Structures are given as C-alpha cells and as structure tokens.
Amino acid sequence: MTEPSEATAAAEPPAPGEPSATPPAPTGPRSVTTRATLAGVVVSALLILAIVLGSRMLRNFDSALLPYAVATVFLAFGVAYRYTVWISAPGARRLFKQGWRSLFSMENFRRAPTALPRMIATYLGFQKFLGARSHARWAAHQLIFWGCVLAALITFPLTWGWFTFTSSTGSGPGYEMRIWGFKILGFDSLNLLGWLMFHGLDIAAVLVIPGASYFLWRRMKDRGAITGQRFAYDLVPLIALIVISVTGLLLTFSSVFLHGGGYQFLAILHMVSVVFTLIYIPFGKFFHIVQRPAAVGMQLFKYTGRKDDEVFACRRCEEPIDTGPYVENLRGTMRDLSLDFDAWAEYCPRCKRVLRGSAYLSHVKKGFN
C-alpha cells in the first residue's frame, strides 16, 4: 500500500460547519446562457463556412440535400450550446480541465505512450466497460455505435458537398470519388468495392436495426428499465434510429425491386426522421455521444495516477479508494460547490456507511433512552 499524495495527506478535514475553502463567485445563469449562445453561433458559422469552402463555393453542393445540411447547422449550434452549459457546472468544468491537461501532457506521454490509443480503442471504440454489465447489451451497443459511426462518416460529408461521386466515362460503370474536388480513387460500380461504396448506408442500417431493437425490447420487458424510463428520453431515440434505418433500406428496396415505386414518399419520410433526430441529439439522450470523448481524458488522468502508484488509502480502513490526484480533485469540486463535508471523499464507501451509522447511534438513538 502506498502513501497518499503529499498534497492530500497535508489537507486537514475542515471543522464541522466550516467551509474548507472560499468558494468561487457563482456564475449566473444569464452569463452561462450568453456564453453558450455565443459558442453555438460561432460553431454554426464555422460549419456554414466549411460547407461553402468544402463544396467549392457550393458548386458541389446538392440542393436536394439542403434540409439535411440545415439540420446539421442546428445540430452544431445545439451541441456547442449544451456543451458550454455542461462544462460551466463546477464539477464538469474541473473534470474537463483535468482531462484535457492529462490528454496534452508530455510527461504522461513519456510515462505511458500507449495509454491514450488503448483508452480510445477500449473506452470509446469497443466500450469494454459495458461488457461488465451484460454481454448482450455490449453487443447491441456495438452494433448501434459502429452503424451510427459509418452512417455519419458517409452522410455528413455528402450532405455538406465535401464528397462527390462522378462518372469517369459518362455512362459508367467507372466512378471517381472526390473530396473537396480532389480525386481520391476510381472504382467500378459493378465490383465489390463499388457495391460497398453505394450501399454503405444500407450496411449501417443493418447494423443499427438489431441493436436498437434489442434495447427497445429490453425497455418493454425489463422491470428495472421500465421503472425509470421516460418515453421522450429513452424510447424516442431508439424508435428514431429504427425509423431512419428501415426507411433507408426501403429506399434501396424501392429503387431495386419496385422500379422507384413509392420512392418519393419514402424519401420525405426518411428525410423528416433524419432531420428530427439531428435536431434532437443535443437535447436528448444522444448527447452522451458528444460527452463520451471527454471522459477519455478523465480516464487517462486516473490511469497515470495509478501508473505512478499514487493510490489514496481510506483514512479509516486503509483500503485503496482511488488515485490521490482524483480524490483531491473530488474534494476541490465539493469545495467549489460550497459543500462543507469534502473530507468525506477520503473515506471508502463502506467506512462512510459505518461512520454514518455510528453518528446516528451516538446523536439520535441516545435521545430515546
């Protein structure tokens, strides 16, 4: 067992009822809203500029995809707005700063050069932490995750006019894929590569449908999920993913087997579902997609603390709680929130329960004697 970090060991618990530090001046909701609105406007303006420049002054922009492009601008505004509000909270702001500091620390890179790639792969890509809950939930989440990633990588650049596919011969089957007007590769639309190019969104839909359907089924059957779920927050995202995927597959089915029958109606239905989902992302459950990358820095912060054996021991039982820097960071967050019991962060959960029980017996039960 290693000793606690010097800064943590030197910190003495505050006297009862006395704040451990002077809290910072509170940030008013109006100033937070102003900053969030400004961030949203700036990010939206930058995206519009990127669309104009990336599509070569709109020469490669497909006007039929205008509703999708407008929805992505609203998405950019909403994400920037809510992200700014999120990191304005004392706890999130402190963790956010610590995460980025660890992410760009050359010292951390020298001590653990492979830590960041491994955490990106395991925490963001394969999300191994979900496997501890349930292998089925992990598999379903992987299907949704990779399906959505594939769809985003195809849809957004096409919507913005950054990707274009042009016939190299005028009549096919040769095609060229260009990014920002520059030719990247040529391919035959009749071979395997061409089929994958033109059916990437169908593949994404096939991945998303079983994953979203599993979670929808679970929320209909699992008592634990039913108890706390909300329709708009928990069910609407899953329904939206299924509707987008099914209507996308039906568009392909219509063009291949029905000679375009019902294509216009399906295209409008698909567009409405996609636009609704893009606008919904910043203000619903999908926002955790945007939050998740920020957690990588925090995991790196904790990992480097363990790498240096900066493990903080419980003040009572001396069992390890977490890394010393993480415990001190938690205490700092509690001080920022003007909570006068930040010394409790130095005890493990079991000892906290024991101390609370002892306090109850000492100060409450004796009143019944």
N, C-alpha and C positions, 0 to 999 in steps of 0.2 A: 504494500500500500504506500503510495507516495504522499508527500505532504502537500497541503493546499498551496495555491499560488501565494506569493508574498503579499500582493495587494488584498487578496481575500482574507488571508489569515490576520492581517493587521486591522481589518474592518471590525469594529465592535458593534454589537447589536444596540440599537437606539433604546433610550429609556422609554417605558410604556407611555404612549400618548404623545411622544415627541418625534417629529419627522426626522429622518436620518439625514436629509439634505434639503436645501431650499429648492423647491420645485421651480421649473422654468415658468415664465409667464405664459398663461394659456393662450392658445391660438384660437381666435374667434372663428365661428362658423362662416362668417361673411368673408374673411380673408382666405380661408381654405377654399371656399366656393369660387372666389375670384381667381386664385392661382390655378385651380382645376379647370376653370373655363378657359383661361388663357392658354394652358397647356393643351387643351383639346383643340382650340383654334389653330395654334401653331402646328401641331401634328397633322391636322386635317389639311392645312395649307401646304405643308411639305409633301403630303401624299398627292395632292392635286398637281403640284409642280412636277413630282416624279412621274405621274401619269402622262402629263403633257410632254415632258422631255423624253421619257422612255418609249413613248409611242411615236417618236419623231414628229413632234408638233401635231399630234393627233392623226397623222397620215395612216398609221397602222391601227388606229382605234376603231373598233367595230361598234357602230351606233346601236346595233341590236342589243348590245351588252351594257348599254348605258344604265339601266336600273341596277344592275349588279355593281357597277362602278360607284354609283351614288351611294349604295348601301355600304360599300367598303369605306367610303369617306365618313359616313355616320359611325361606322364601327371604329374607325381611328379616333374620332372625337370622343366617343363613349369610353373607349379603353383608356385613353390619356386622362380623361376627366376622373374616372373612378380610380385609376391607379394613383393619381395625385392625392385624391381624398384618402385612399387606403394608407399610403405611406405618411400621411400627415398625422396619423394617430401615433402617440409616443412609442408604444410597443413595436408597431410595424416599422416606424422610422428607425428606431435603434437597431433592430434586426437587419433591416435593409442596408444600413450603413456598414454594419459589421460584415454582412455577406459580401458586399462589393469590395470592402477593404481586404478581405481574405482572398477574393477572386483575383485581384490585381496585385497581390503581394508577391514580390520576387523572392522573399525569404521562404514563403510557403512553397513556391515552385521549386526552389532548390532542395528543400527538405523532402517534398513529396511530388516529384514531377508528373507522376501518372495519376495523381488523386483526382484532378479535375476531369480528365477524359473518362475515368472509370465511373465517377459520380454522374456525369452526363448520361453515360450509357445505362447504368443500373437504376438511377433515380428518375431520370426523365424518359429515357428510351424504353427500357424493359420494366421499369417500375416494380422492382423486386419486393418493395415493402408491401405491395398488395397481395403477394403470394402468401404472406403470413396469415392473412385473413381467410382467404379461400382460393384454391387453385382455379375454380370455375370463374370466380369474379375477376381474377387476374387475367385469364384467357379472354373473357368478354371485353375487359377494359383494353387489352392489347389490340383486339380486332377493331374497336372503335377508334383507338388512338392512331394506329397506322392507317386506317381507312381515311380518317379526317386529315392526317398529315398529307397523304397522297392527293386527296381532293384539293387541299389548299395549295399545294405546290403546282397543281395544274390550273386551277380555276383563277386564282388571283392574277398571275402573270398574263393569262389570256384575257381576262376582264380588263386589265389596265393597258392592253395593247403592247405588252413587252414581248410576248411570244407570238409569232406568226408562222403559219404553215402555208407554203405556196407551192404550186405545181411547177416543177422544173421543166416539164415538157409541154405544158398547156393542156394536154389531155390525160396525163397520168400514165402509169401508176407511180412515177417518181415524184417525191416531195422533198422540200427543203424546210428545215426548222431554223428559224432566225430568232435571235434575241437582240432587241434594240436595233434591229436592222442588219445585224451581222450574222452571216451564215454559220451555223454550228455543225450541222450534219445533214446529209442527204440520206433518204431511205426509200425503200419500195413499200408502198402501202399494202401490197399483197403478201408480203412475207411476215414472219413472226414479229419483227421489230415494228413494222408498220401497224400490225394489229394491236400491239401493246400501246403504241402512240395514240391511236384513235379510240381505244377502249379503256384508257386509264381510269376514267371516272366510273365506268361500269365495274371495274375491279374494286375501286374504293367502295362502291355501293354494296357489292357482295360481301366485303369485309364488315361494313358498318351494320348491316341489317341483322345478322345473328347476334352481334354483340349488344346492340340496343334492344333487341327483342328479349334477350336473356334478362337484362336489367328491368325491363318493363314487366316481364313475367314475375320476376322476384318481388317487385314492388306490389304486385297484385296478390302474392301468396305469402310472403314472409311477414309474420306478425310484427317483428321488430321494425321492419321498414315501413309497414302500414301505419304504425303508431305515430311516427314523427313526420311523415311525408306531407308535402303540400303540392297541390295539383300544378300550380303555375311554376313552382320552383323545381320540383322533382320529376314530374311526369311530362310536362310540356317539352323539355329538351329532348327526351327520348322519342316522343311522338314526332317532333320536328325532324330529327335525324332519319327516322324511318320513312316519313313522307318524302323528304328530299331524295333518299336513296331509291325508293320504289318508283317515284315519278321519273327519276333519271333513267332507270332501267326500262321503264315503259316507253320513253322517247326512243331508245335504241330498238325496242321491240316493234314500235310503230314504223320506224323507217326501214327496218329489215324485212318484217313479215307482213305488215299491213299497207305497204307502199305509201306511208305517210298518213294513213287514216287516223284522225283524232290527234294529230301531232300538234296542231296549234293550241288546242285546249290544254294538252299535257304540258306544253312549253310554258303557257301562262301559269298553270298550277305550280309547276316546278319553280318558276321564277319567284312567285309570291312566297313560297315556302322558304326559298334560299334567302330572299331579302328580309323576311321576318326573322329568320334565325340569326343573320348577321347583325341586325339591329338589337336583337335580344341578348347577344353574347355579353356585352359589358354590364348588363343589369340583372343577370340571372345566374344560374348555377355554372354556366360555361365560363364564367370569369376566372374560375380556378385554373383554366388553361393558361391564362396570362400570368397568374400568380405563381404557378408552379416553378418556372425557371428561377425566380428569386430565391426559392428555397435551396437551390443548389449551393449558392454562396454560403448560406447558413450551415448546411451540412458540412461544407468544406471548413468552415470556422470551427465546428465541433471536432471534425476529424483531425485537424492539425493540432488541436489541444490534446487529443488522445495520443497523437504521434509523439508529442513531447512529454508524455506521461504527466500532464497537468490535470490529474484526476482529483476532484474535490470530494473529500470524505465527509459523511454526515457528522455533525457536531456531537451527536448522542451515541450512535452505534458504530461509527467509523466505517460504515459500508459506503462504497463509492456511489455518488449521486450522478454526477456528470463532470464535464471538464471544468476546471477552475474559471477560465475566461467566460464560459457560458453561464455559470452561476452568478458571477459578478455582473454580467450583462443583464441577467434577470433581475438582480437587485437594483441595478440602475433604472430599469424600466419601471419597477414598482415605486422607486423614488420619484420618477418623472410623473407618475400618476397620483402622487401625493398619498400613497398607501403607507401607513405607518408600521407595517409588520414585514418589511423586506427581509429581516433577519430569518424569517421562516424559510426562505429559499435555501438556507444552509442545513436543512434537515430533510431526511428522506421521507417519502410518503408514510411509511409505517410509523416512524417516530413522530410525525406530525399528529397522527391519529392518537398515539399513546399520550402525547403531551396535552392534546385537547381533552382526552378522557380524564387525565389527572387533574386538569384545571377545573373540569366540570365537577368531579368528586370533591375537590378542595373548596370551591367557591359557591357551588349551587346545592349539592347534596347536604352539606352541613347545616343549611338553613332549615332542613326538615327534622333535625334532631331536637 
